[in-house]
Amino acid sequence: MLESELLQAIKLALSGDWHRAHNIVQKYNDANANWLHAILHKMEDDEWNSKYWYAKTDGKQYEDYVDANTELIAIQNWLNND
């Protein structure tokens, strides 16, 4: 359930629907949801908030990816292979 909702949030974010993606992801608090939450705030250009959420992941860093869309695809691949 969680993974399917996070995948839906990624799809929404990739299509430009930041708010709906954020509404989904903020319901959860595991490492993957926190990673996605961090990416969403990176997309929003809210570096401080993004780094806050990265600190709640399993070692992911703000600087790991320059492009948020590339990072969204990376987490999508991670979730699909999990």
PyMOL Python script that loads the backbone (N, CA, C, O; Angstrom):
from pymol import cmd

cmd.read_pdbstr("""\
ATOM      1  N   MET A   1       0.831  -1.203   0.000  1.00  0.00           N
ATOM      2  CA  MET A   1       0.000   0.000   0.000  1.00  0.00           C
ATOM      3  C   MET A   1       0.861   1.246   0.000  1.00  0.00           C
ATOM      4  O   MET A   1       0.688   2.125  -0.845  1.00  0.00           O
ATOM      5  N   LEU A   2       1.790   1.328   0.947  1.00  0.00           N
ATOM      6  CA  LEU A   2       2.657   2.499   1.030  1.00  0.00           C
ATOM      7  C   LEU A   2       3.433   2.698  -0.261  1.00  0.00           C
ATOM      8  O   LEU A   2       3.472   3.803  -0.801  1.00  0.00           O
ATOM      9  N   GLU A   3       4.059   1.616  -0.767  1.00  0.00           N
ATOM     10  CA  GLU A   3       4.856   1.743  -1.981  1.00  0.00           C
ATOM     11  C   GLU A   3       4.013   2.203  -3.162  1.00  0.00           C
ATOM     12  O   GLU A   3       4.460   3.034  -3.952  1.00  0.00           O
ATOM     13  N   SER A   4       2.803   1.676  -3.293  1.00  0.00           N
ATOM     14  CA  SER A   4       1.960   2.081  -4.419  1.00  0.00           C
ATOM     15  C   SER A   4       1.566   3.558  -4.306  1.00  0.00           C
ATOM     16  O   SER A   4       1.467   4.256  -5.315  1.00  0.00           O
ATOM     17  N   GLU A   5       1.345   4.024  -3.089  1.00  0.00           N
ATOM     18  CA  GLU A   5       1.021   5.446  -2.917  1.00  0.00           C
ATOM     19  C   GLU A   5       2.226   6.333  -3.207  1.00  0.00           C
ATOM     20  O   GLU A   5       2.094   7.401  -3.803  1.00  0.00           O
ATOM     21  N   LEU A   6       3.403   5.880  -2.780  1.00  0.00           N
ATOM     22  CA  LEU A   6       4.615   6.657  -3.080  1.00  0.00           C
ATOM     23  C   LEU A   6       4.884   6.676  -4.581  1.00  0.00           C
ATOM     24  O   LEU A   6       5.298   7.702  -5.120  1.00  0.00           O
ATOM     25  N   LEU A   7       4.656   5.562  -5.256  1.00  0.00           N
ATOM     26  CA  LEU A   7       4.815   5.542  -6.717  1.00  0.00           C
ATOM     27  C   LEU A   7       3.822   6.488  -7.386  1.00  0.00           C
ATOM     28  O   LEU A   7       4.150   7.144  -8.374  1.00  0.00           O
ATOM     29  N   GLN A   8       2.610   6.554  -6.844  1.00  0.00           N
ATOM     30  CA  GLN A   8       1.614   7.503  -7.368  1.00  0.00           C
ATOM     31  C   GLN A   8       2.095   8.940  -7.144  1.00  0.00           C
ATOM     32  O   GLN A   8       1.948   9.786  -8.027  1.00  0.00           O
ATOM     33  N   ALA A   9       2.661   9.217  -5.983  1.00  0.00           N
ATOM     34  CA  ALA A   9       3.177  10.560  -5.698  1.00  0.00           C
ATOM     35  C   ALA A   9       4.306  10.916  -6.651  1.00  0.00           C
ATOM     36  O   ALA A   9       4.406  12.062  -7.089  1.00  0.00           O
ATOM     37  N   ILE A  10       5.152   9.957  -6.976  1.00  0.00           N
ATOM     38  CA  ILE A  10       6.244  10.209  -7.930  1.00  0.00           C
ATOM     39  C   ILE A  10       5.672  10.538  -9.297  1.00  0.00           C
ATOM     40  O   ILE A  10       6.119  11.476  -9.957  1.00  0.00           O
ATOM     41  N   LYS A  11       4.684   9.767  -9.718  1.00  0.00           N
ATOM     42  CA  LYS A  11       4.037  10.024 -11.016  1.00  0.00           C
ATOM     43  C   LYS A  11       3.449  11.442 -11.047  1.00  0.00           C
ATOM     44  O   LYS A  11       3.596  12.158 -12.037  1.00  0.00           O
ATOM     45  N   LEU A  12       2.797  11.831  -9.977  1.00  0.00           N
ATOM     46  CA  LEU A  12       2.220  13.171  -9.904  1.00  0.00           C
ATOM     47  C   LEU A  12       3.310  14.245  -9.947  1.00  0.00           C
ATOM     48  O   LEU A  12       3.174  15.250 -10.643  1.00  0.00           O
ATOM     49  N   ALA A  13       4.380  14.024  -9.203  1.00  0.00           N
ATOM     50  CA  ALA A  13       5.472  15.003  -9.172  1.00  0.00           C
ATOM     51  C   ALA A  13       6.114  15.141 -10.550  1.00  0.00           C
ATOM     52  O   ALA A  13       6.411  16.250 -10.994  1.00  0.00           O
ATOM     53  N   LEU A  14       6.326  14.018 -11.221  1.00  0.00           N
ATOM     54  CA  LEU A  14       6.929  14.067 -12.557  1.00  0.00           C
ATOM     55  C   LEU A  14       6.030  14.779 -13.561  1.00  0.00           C
ATOM     56  O   LEU A  14       6.511  15.356 -14.536  1.00  0.00           O
ATOM     57  N   SER A  15       4.722  14.736 -13.316  1.00  0.00           N
ATOM     58  CA  SER A  15       3.787  15.420 -14.215  1.00  0.00           C
ATOM     59  C   SER A  15       3.562  16.878 -13.817  1.00  0.00           C
ATOM     60  O   SER A  15       2.825  17.603 -14.484  1.00  0.00           O
ATOM     61  N   GLY A  16       4.203  17.304 -12.723  1.00  0.00           N
ATOM     62  CA  GLY A  16       4.102  18.707 -12.316  1.00  0.00           C
ATOM     63  C   GLY A  16       3.072  18.990 -11.240  1.00  0.00           C
ATOM     64  O   GLY A  16       2.854  20.147 -10.880  1.00  0.00           O
ATOM     65  N   ASP A  17       2.436  17.955 -10.722  1.00  0.00           N
ATOM     66  CA  ASP A  17       1.413  18.161  -9.697  1.00  0.00           C
ATOM     67  C   ASP A  17       2.040  18.028  -8.308  1.00  0.00           C
ATOM     68  O   ASP A  17       1.806  17.053  -7.595  1.00  0.00           O
ATOM     69  N   TRP A  18       2.835  19.022  -7.944  1.00  0.00           N
ATOM     70  CA  TRP A  18       3.593  19.012  -6.691  1.00  0.00           C
ATOM     71  C   TRP A  18       2.668  18.882  -5.480  1.00  0.00           C
ATOM     72  O   TRP A  18       2.951  18.103  -4.570  1.00  0.00           O
ATOM     73  N   HIS A  19       1.579  19.627  -5.460  1.00  0.00           N
ATOM     74  CA  HIS A  19       0.698  19.661  -4.284  1.00  0.00           C
ATOM     75  C   HIS A  19       0.057  18.311  -3.997  1.00  0.00           C
ATOM     76  O   HIS A  19       0.020  17.880  -2.845  1.00  0.00           O
ATOM     77  N   ARG A  20      -0.445  17.642  -5.018  1.00  0.00           N
ATOM     78  CA  ARG A  20      -1.053  16.325  -4.792  1.00  0.00           C
ATOM     79  C   ARG A  20       0.001  15.312  -4.364  1.00  0.00           C
ATOM     80  O   ARG A  20      -0.261  14.461  -3.514  1.00  0.00           O
ATOM     81  N   ALA A  21       1.185  15.400  -4.948  1.00  0.00           N
ATOM     82  CA  ALA A  21       2.276  14.508  -4.539  1.00  0.00           C
ATOM     83  C   ALA A  21       2.629  14.741  -3.077  1.00  0.00           C
ATOM     84  O   ALA A  21       2.831  13.789  -2.324  1.00  0.00           O
ATOM     85  N   HIS A  22       2.701  15.985  -2.681  1.00  0.00           N
ATOM     86  CA  HIS A  22       3.038  16.336  -1.308  1.00  0.00           C
ATOM     87  C   HIS A  22       1.955  15.866  -0.345  1.00  0.00           C
ATOM     88  O   HIS A  22       2.260  15.390   0.748  1.00  0.00           O
ATOM     89  N   ASN A  23       0.699  15.997  -0.741  1.00  0.00           N
ATOM     90  CA  ASN A  23      -0.403  15.537   0.112  1.00  0.00           C
ATOM     91  C   ASN A  23      -0.309  14.040   0.402  1.00  0.00           C
ATOM     92  O   ASN A  23      -0.650  13.594   1.497  1.00  0.00           O
ATOM     93  N   ILE A  24       0.150  13.276  -0.571  1.00  0.00           N
ATOM     94  CA  ILE A  24       0.305  11.835  -0.360  1.00  0.00           C
ATOM     95  C   ILE A  24       1.471  11.561   0.571  1.00  0.00           C
ATOM     96  O   ILE A  24       1.329  10.846   1.564  1.00  0.00           O
ATOM     97  N   VAL A  25       2.614  12.125   0.253  1.00  0.00           N
ATOM     98  CA  VAL A  25       3.849  11.754   0.948  1.00  0.00           C
ATOM     99  C   VAL A  25       3.873  12.219   2.401  1.00  0.00           C
ATOM    100  O   VAL A  25       4.510  11.579   3.238  1.00  0.00           O
ATOM    101  N   GLN A  26       3.204  13.299   2.712  1.00  0.00           N
ATOM    102  CA  GLN A  26       3.263  13.793   4.090  1.00  0.00           C
ATOM    103  C   GLN A  26       2.477  12.928   5.068  1.00  0.00           C
ATOM    104  O   GLN A  26       2.534  13.161   6.276  1.00  0.00           O
ATOM    105  N   LYS A  27       1.749  11.937   4.570  1.00  0.00           N
ATOM    106  CA  LYS A  27       1.023  11.013   5.441  1.00  0.00           C
ATOM    107  C   LYS A  27       1.929   9.940   6.037  1.00  0.00           C
ATOM    108  O   LYS A  27       1.533   9.241   6.970  1.00  0.00           O
ATOM    109  N   TYR A  28       3.144   9.808   5.503  1.00  0.00           N
ATOM    110  CA  TYR A  28       4.026   8.700   5.892  1.00  0.00           C
ATOM    111  C   TYR A  28       5.332   9.214   6.471  1.00  0.00           C
ATOM    112  O   TYR A  28       5.711  10.366   6.263  1.00  0.00           O
ATOM    113  N   ASN A  29       6.020   8.328   7.210  1.00  0.00           N
ATOM    114  CA  ASN A  29       7.245   8.756   7.863  1.00  0.00           C
ATOM    115  C   ASN A  29       8.321   7.665   7.868  1.00  0.00           C
ATOM    116  O   ASN A  29       9.101   7.569   8.815  1.00  0.00           O
ATOM    117  N   ASP A  30       8.364   6.846   6.815  1.00  0.00           N
ATOM    118  CA  ASP A  30       9.457   5.885   6.722  1.00  0.00           C
ATOM    119  C   ASP A  30      10.568   6.503   5.867  1.00  0.00           C
ATOM    120  O   ASP A  30      10.388   7.589   5.316  1.00  0.00           O
ATOM    121  N   ALA A  31      11.689   5.837   5.754  1.00  0.00           N
ATOM    122  CA  ALA A  31      12.852   6.402   5.062  1.00  0.00           C
ATOM    123  C   ALA A  31      12.559   6.737   3.601  1.00  0.00           C
ATOM    124  O   ALA A  31      13.012   7.769   3.107  1.00  0.00           O
ATOM    125  N   ASN A  32      11.807   5.878   2.901  1.00  0.00           N
ATOM    126  CA  ASN A  32      11.499   6.148   1.495  1.00  0.00           C
ATOM    127  C   ASN A  32      10.557   7.338   1.336  1.00  0.00           C
ATOM    128  O   ASN A  32      10.744   8.175   0.453  1.00  0.00           O
ATOM    129  N   ALA A  33       9.550   7.405   2.195  1.00  0.00           N
ATOM    130  CA  ALA A  33       8.626   8.542   2.146  1.00  0.00           C
ATOM    131  C   ALA A  33       9.373   9.837   2.476  1.00  0.00           C
ATOM    132  O   ALA A  33       9.132  10.876   1.861  1.00  0.00           O
ATOM    133  N   ASN A  34      10.273   9.764   3.441  1.00  0.00           N
ATOM    134  CA  ASN A  34      11.060  10.952   3.797  1.00  0.00           C
ATOM    135  C   ASN A  34      11.969  11.373   2.652  1.00  0.00           C
ATOM    136  O   ASN A  34      12.151  12.567   2.411  1.00  0.00           O
ATOM    137  N   TRP A  35      12.542  10.401   1.943  1.00  0.00           N
ATOM    138  CA  TRP A  35      13.368  10.715   0.778  1.00  0.00           C
ATOM    139  C   TRP A  35      12.527  11.434  -0.272  1.00  0.00           C
ATOM    140  O   TRP A  35      12.939  12.466  -0.802  1.00  0.00           O
ATOM    141  N   LEU A  36      11.354  10.893  -0.569  1.00  0.00           N
ATOM    142  CA  LEU A  36      10.475  11.528  -1.541  1.00  0.00           C
ATOM    143  C   LEU A  36      10.048  12.911  -1.065  1.00  0.00           C
ATOM    144  O   LEU A  36       9.984  13.847  -1.862  1.00  0.00           O
ATOM    145  N   HIS A  37       9.761  13.048   0.204  1.00  0.00           N
ATOM    146  CA  HIS A  37       9.391  14.342   0.774  1.00  0.00           C
ATOM    147  C   HIS A  37      10.530  15.348   0.565  1.00  0.00           C
ATOM    148  O   HIS A  37      10.296  16.506   0.219  1.00  0.00           O
ATOM    149  N   ALA A  38      11.752  14.888   0.778  1.00  0.00           N
ATOM    150  CA  ALA A  38      12.926  15.747   0.574  1.00  0.00           C
ATOM    151  C   ALA A  38      13.040  16.200  -0.875  1.00  0.00           C
ATOM    152  O   ALA A  38      13.331  17.365  -1.146  1.00  0.00           O
ATOM    153  N   ILE A  39      12.811  15.280  -1.802  1.00  0.00           N
ATOM    154  CA  ILE A  39      12.889  15.617  -3.229  1.00  0.00           C
ATOM    155  C   ILE A  39      11.829  16.645  -3.588  1.00  0.00           C
ATOM    156  O   ILE A  39      12.094  17.591  -4.330  1.00  0.00           O
ATOM    157  N   LEU A  40      10.631  16.457  -3.059  1.00  0.00           N
ATOM    158  CA  LEU A  40       9.554  17.407  -3.369  1.00  0.00           C
ATOM    159  C   LEU A  40       9.921  18.820  -2.914  1.00  0.00           C
ATOM    160  O   LEU A  40       9.663  19.791  -3.625  1.00  0.00           O
ATOM    161  N   HIS A  41      10.517  18.930  -1.741  1.00  0.00           N
ATOM    162  CA  HIS A  41      10.913  20.259  -1.287  1.00  0.00           C
ATOM    163  C   HIS A  41      12.107  20.792  -2.083  1.00  0.00           C
ATOM    164  O   HIS A  41      12.270  22.003  -2.230  1.00  0.00           O
ATOM    165  N   LYS A  42      12.933  19.891  -2.589  1.00  0.00           N
ATOM    166  CA  LYS A  42      14.007  20.315  -3.496  1.00  0.00           C
ATOM    167  C   LYS A  42      13.388  20.910  -4.768  1.00  0.00           C
ATOM    168  O   LYS A  42      13.852  21.934  -5.269  1.00  0.00           O
ATOM    169  N   MET A  43      12.350  20.266  -5.279  1.00  0.00           N
ATOM    170  CA  MET A  43      11.660  20.766  -6.477  1.00  0.00           C
ATOM    171  C   MET A  43      11.066  22.147  -6.223  1.00  0.00           C
ATOM    172  O   MET A  43      11.000  22.986  -7.121  1.00  0.00           O
ATOM    173  N   GLU A  44      10.643  22.363  -5.003  1.00  0.00           N
ATOM    174  CA  GLU A  44      10.004  23.622  -4.610  1.00  0.00           C
ATOM    175  C   GLU A  44      11.042  24.720  -4.361  1.00  0.00           C
ATOM    176  O   GLU A  44      10.689  25.874  -4.120  1.00  0.00           O
ATOM    177  N   ASP A  45      12.313  24.352  -4.420  1.00  0.00           N
ATOM    178  CA  ASP A  45      13.417  25.274  -4.135  1.00  0.00           C
ATOM    179  C   ASP A  45      13.452  25.695  -2.668  1.00  0.00           C
ATOM    180  O   ASP A  45      13.836  26.818  -2.343  1.00  0.00           O
ATOM    181  N   ASP A  46      13.050  24.786  -1.796  1.00  0.00           N
ATOM    182  CA  ASP A  46      13.070  25.020  -0.357  1.00  0.00           C
ATOM    183  C   ASP A  46      14.199  24.159   0.223  1.00  0.00           C
ATOM    184  O   ASP A  46      13.959  23.093   0.789  1.00  0.00           O
ATOM    185  N   GLU A  47      15.435  24.649   0.066  1.00  0.00           N
ATOM    186  CA  GLU A  47      16.609  23.871   0.442  1.00  0.00           C
ATOM    187  C   GLU A  47      16.615  23.484   1.916  1.00  0.00           C
ATOM    188  O   GLU A  47      16.936  22.345   2.253  1.00  0.00           O
ATOM    189  N   TRP A  48      16.268  24.411   2.790  1.00  0.00           N
ATOM    190  CA  TRP A  48      16.299  24.111   4.222  1.00  0.00           C
ATOM    191  C   TRP A  48      15.357  22.963   4.557  1.00  0.00           C
ATOM    192  O   TRP A  48      15.747  22.011   5.232  1.00  0.00           O
ATOM    193  N   ASN A  49      14.120  23.053   4.086  1.00  0.00           N
ATOM    194  CA  ASN A  49      13.122  22.018   4.363  1.00  0.00           C
ATOM    195  C   ASN A  49      13.515  20.696   3.707  1.00  0.00           C
ATOM    196  O   ASN A  49      13.323  19.627   4.287  1.00  0.00           O
ATOM    197  N   SER A  50      14.057  20.772   2.518  1.00  0.00           N
ATOM    198  CA  SER A  50      14.517  19.580   1.831  1.00  0.00           C
ATOM    199  C   SER A  50      15.609  18.876   2.640  1.00  0.00           C
ATOM    200  O   SER A  50      15.554  17.661   2.830  1.00  0.00           O
ATOM    201  N   LYS A  51      16.583  19.622   3.108  1.00  0.00           N
ATOM    202  CA  LYS A  51      17.660  19.026   3.905  1.00  0.00           C
ATOM    203  C   LYS A  51      17.140  18.454   5.215  1.00  0.00           C
ATOM    204  O   LYS A  51      17.667  17.455   5.705  1.00  0.00           O
ATOM    205  N   TYR A  52      16.125  19.065   5.781  1.00  0.00           N
ATOM    206  CA  TYR A  52      15.484  18.526   6.985  1.00  0.00           C
ATOM    207  C   TYR A  52      14.984  17.105   6.716  1.00  0.00           C
ATOM    208  O   TYR A  52      15.210  16.198   7.517  1.00  0.00           O
ATOM    209  N   TRP A  53      14.297  16.918   5.575  1.00  0.00           N
ATOM    210  CA  TRP A  53      13.756  15.601   5.248  1.00  0.00           C
ATOM    211  C   TRP A  53      14.841  14.620   4.837  1.00  0.00           C
ATOM    212  O   TRP A  53      14.737  13.429   5.130  1.00  0.00           O
ATOM    213  N   TYR A  54      15.883  15.099   4.162  1.00  0.00           N
ATOM    214  CA  TYR A  54      16.998  14.203   3.838  1.00  0.00           C
ATOM    215  C   TYR A  54      17.623  13.648   5.116  1.00  0.00           C
ATOM    216  O   TYR A  54      18.061  12.498   5.136  1.00  0.00           O
ATOM    217  N   ALA A  55      17.672  14.436   6.164  1.00  0.00           N
ATOM    218  CA  ALA A  55      18.249  13.984   7.432  1.00  0.00           C
ATOM    219  C   ALA A  55      17.439  12.834   8.039  1.00  0.00           C
ATOM    220  O   ALA A  55      17.932  12.134   8.924  1.00  0.00           O
ATOM    221  N   LYS A  56      16.206  12.634   7.574  1.00  0.00           N
ATOM    222  CA  LYS A  56      15.337  11.574   8.085  1.00  0.00           C
ATOM    223  C   LYS A  56      15.307  10.356   7.155  1.00  0.00           C
ATOM    224  O   LYS A  56      14.452   9.482   7.300  1.00  0.00           O
ATOM    225  N   THR A  57      16.244  10.304   6.202  1.00  0.00           N
ATOM    226  CA  THR A  57      16.336   9.152   5.300  1.00  0.00           C
ATOM    227  C   THR A  57      17.438   8.230   5.791  1.00  0.00           C
ATOM    228  O   THR A  57      18.066   8.483   6.819  1.00  0.00           O
ATOM    229  N   ASP A  58      17.662   7.171   5.053  1.00  0.00           N
ATOM    230  CA  ASP A  58      18.745   6.238   5.372  1.00  0.00           C
ATOM    231  C   ASP A  58      20.046   6.674   4.707  1.00  0.00           C
ATOM    232  O   ASP A  58      20.660   5.906   3.967  1.00  0.00           O
ATOM    233  N   GLY A  59      20.463   7.908   4.975  1.00  0.00           N
ATOM    234  CA  GLY A  59      21.752   8.379   4.483  1.00  0.00           C
ATOM    235  C   GLY A  59      21.734   9.115   3.157  1.00  0.00           C
ATOM    236  O   GLY A  59      22.796   9.427   2.618  1.00  0.00           O
ATOM    237  N   LYS A  60      20.568   9.399   2.619  1.00  0.00           N
ATOM    238  CA  LYS A  60      20.499  10.183   1.383  1.00  0.00           C
ATOM    239  C   LYS A  60      20.898  11.623   1.695  1.00  0.00           C
ATOM    240  O   LYS A  60      20.673  12.113   2.802  1.00  0.00           O
ATOM    241  N   GLN A  61      21.490  12.294   0.713  1.00  0.00           N
ATOM    242  CA  GLN A  61      21.961  13.668   0.903  1.00  0.00           C
ATOM    243  C   GLN A  61      21.380  14.582  -0.172  1.00  0.00           C
ATOM    244  O   GLN A  61      21.139  14.155  -1.301  1.00  0.00           O
ATOM    245  N   TYR A  62      21.163  15.814   0.185  1.00  0.00           N
ATOM    246  CA  TYR A  62      20.669  16.834  -0.740  1.00  0.00           C
ATOM    247  C   TYR A  62      21.541  16.904  -1.987  1.00  0.00           C
ATOM    248  O   TYR A  62      21.042  17.090  -3.097  1.00  0.00           O
ATOM    249  N   GLU A  63      22.835  16.755  -1.794  1.00  0.00           N
ATOM    250  CA  GLU A  63      23.801  16.915  -2.874  1.00  0.00           C
ATOM    251  C   GLU A  63      23.943  15.669  -3.747  1.00  0.00           C
ATOM    252  O   GLU A  63      24.661  15.716  -4.746  1.00  0.00           O
ATOM    253  N   ASP A  64      23.293  14.567  -3.412  1.00  0.00           N
ATOM    254  CA  ASP A  64      23.438  13.326  -4.176  1.00  0.00           C
ATOM    255  C   ASP A  64      22.992  13.480  -5.631  1.00  0.00           C
ATOM    256  O   ASP A  64      23.571  12.864  -6.525  1.00  0.00           O
ATOM    257  N   TYR A  65      21.983  14.285  -5.866  1.00  0.00           N
ATOM    258  CA  TYR A  65      21.443  14.511  -7.210  1.00  0.00           C
ATOM    259  C   TYR A  65      21.281  16.001  -7.437  1.00  0.00           C
ATOM    260  O   TYR A  65      20.799  16.725  -6.565  1.00  0.00           O
ATOM    261  N   VAL A  66      21.681  16.447  -8.598  1.00  0.00           N
ATOM    262  CA  VAL A  66      21.499  17.855  -8.952  1.00  0.00           C
ATOM    263  C   VAL A  66      20.068  18.081  -9.453  1.00  0.00           C
ATOM    264  O   VAL A  66      19.438  19.090  -9.137  1.00  0.00           O
ATOM    265  N   ASP A  67      19.578  17.134 -10.228  1.00  0.00           N
ATOM    266  CA  ASP A  67      18.273  17.263 -10.873  1.00  0.00           C
ATOM    267  C   ASP A  67      17.212  16.454 -10.108  1.00  0.00           C
ATOM    268  O   ASP A  67      17.361  15.247  -9.916  1.00  0.00           O
ATOM    269  N   ALA A  68      16.167  17.120  -9.686  1.00  0.00           N
ATOM    270  CA  ALA A  68      15.112  16.462  -8.901  1.00  0.00           C
ATOM    271  C   ALA A  68      14.384  15.394  -9.718  1.00  0.00           C
ATOM    272  O   ALA A  68      14.026  14.351  -9.171  1.00  0.00           O
ATOM    273  N   ASN A  69      14.158  15.625 -11.006  1.00  0.00           N
ATOM    274  CA  ASN A  69      13.464  14.631 -11.820  1.00  0.00           C
ATOM    275  C   ASN A  69      14.282  13.349 -11.940  1.00  0.00           C
ATOM    276  O   ASN A  69      13.724  12.252 -11.911  1.00  0.00           O
ATOM    277  N   THR A  70      15.590  13.481 -12.075  1.00  0.00           N
ATOM    278  CA  THR A  70      16.466  12.307 -12.115  1.00  0.00           C
ATOM    279  C   THR A  70      16.376  11.550 -10.796  1.00  0.00           C
ATOM    280  O   THR A  70      16.371  10.319 -10.775  1.00  0.00           O
ATOM    281  N   GLU A  71      16.306  12.287  -9.709  1.00  0.00           N
ATOM    282  CA  GLU A  71      16.197  11.661  -8.397  1.00  0.00           C
ATOM    283  C   GLU A  71      14.834  10.990  -8.213  1.00  0.00           C
ATOM    284  O   GLU A  71      14.746   9.929  -7.596  1.00  0.00           O
ATOM    285  N   LEU A  72      13.781  11.598  -8.741  1.00  0.00           N
ATOM    286  CA  LEU A  72      12.457  10.966  -8.686  1.00  0.00           C
ATOM    287  C   LEU A  72      12.473   9.628  -9.411  1.00  0.00           C
ATOM    288  O   LEU A  72      11.889   8.653  -8.938  1.00  0.00           O
ATOM    289  N   ILE A  73      13.134   9.582 -10.547  1.00  0.00           N
ATOM    290  CA  ILE A  73      13.230   8.338 -11.306  1.00  0.00           C
ATOM    291  C   ILE A  73      14.062   7.310 -10.529  1.00  0.00           C
ATOM    292  O   ILE A  73      13.766   6.115 -10.567  1.00  0.00           O
ATOM    293  N   ALA A  74      15.097   7.773  -9.829  1.00  0.00           N
ATOM    294  CA  ALA A  74      15.920   6.872  -9.017  1.00  0.00           C
ATOM    295  C   ALA A  74      15.094   6.244  -7.892  1.00  0.00           C
ATOM    296  O   ALA A  74      15.188   5.040  -7.653  1.00  0.00           O
ATOM    297  N   ILE A  75      14.292   7.045  -7.207  1.00  0.00           N
ATOM    298  CA  ILE A  75      13.473   6.470  -6.124  1.00  0.00           C
ATOM    299  C   ILE A  75      12.372   5.592  -6.704  1.00  0.00           C
ATOM    300  O   ILE A  75      11.998   4.589  -6.095  1.00  0.00           O
ATOM    301  N   GLN A  76      11.858   5.947  -7.850  1.00  0.00           N
ATOM    302  CA  GLN A  76      10.859   5.117  -8.517  1.00  0.00           C
ATOM    303  C   GLN A  76      11.458   3.740  -8.829  1.00  0.00           C
ATOM    304  O   GLN A  76      10.826   2.715  -8.574  1.00  0.00           O
ATOM    305  N   ASN A  77      12.665   3.721  -9.374  1.00  0.00           N
ATOM    306  CA  ASN A  77      13.341   2.456  -9.662  1.00  0.00           C
ATOM    307  C   ASN A  77      13.606   1.679  -8.383  1.00  0.00           C
ATOM    308  O   ASN A  77      13.434   0.461  -8.352  1.00  0.00           O
ATOM    309  N   TRP A  78      14.020   2.367  -7.334  1.00  0.00           N
ATOM    310  CA  TRP A  78      14.265   1.740  -6.031  1.00  0.00           C
ATOM    311  C   TRP A  78      12.993   1.056  -5.512  1.00  0.00           C
ATOM    312  O   TRP A  78      13.035  -0.095  -5.077  1.00  0.00           O
ATOM    313  N   LEU A  79      11.881   1.762  -5.562  1.00  0.00           N
ATOM    314  CA  LEU A  79      10.619   1.209  -5.066  1.00  0.00           C
ATOM    315  C   LEU A  79      10.125   0.043  -5.921  1.00  0.00           C
ATOM    316  O   LEU A  79       9.556  -0.917  -5.401  1.00  0.00           O
ATOM    317  N   ASN A  80      10.342   0.129  -7.222  1.00  0.00           N
ATOM    318  CA  ASN A  80       9.903  -0.945  -8.114  1.00  0.00           C
ATOM    319  C   ASN A  80      10.734  -2.209  -7.946  1.00  0.00           C
ATOM    320  O   ASN A  80      10.267  -3.305  -8.260  1.00  0.00           O
ATOM    321  N   ASN A  81      11.959  -2.066  -7.454  1.00  0.00           N
ATOM    322  CA  ASN A  81      12.819  -3.228  -7.262  1.00  0.00           C
ATOM    323  C   ASN A  81      12.810  -3.732  -5.828  1.00  0.00           C
ATOM    324  O   ASN A  81      13.428  -4.751  -5.521  1.00  0.00           O
ATOM    325  N   ASP A  82      12.129  -3.038  -4.970  1.00  0.00           N
ATOM    326  CA  ASP A  82      12.090  -3.393  -3.544  1.00  0.00           C
ATOM    327  C   ASP A  82      11.245  -4.610  -3.290  1.00  0.00           C
ATOM    328  O   ASP A  82      11.109  -5.039  -2.144  1.00  0.00           O
TER     329      ASP A  82
END
""", "prot")
cmd.dss("prot")
cmd.show_as("cartoon", "prot")
cmd.util.cbc("prot")
cmd.orient("prot")
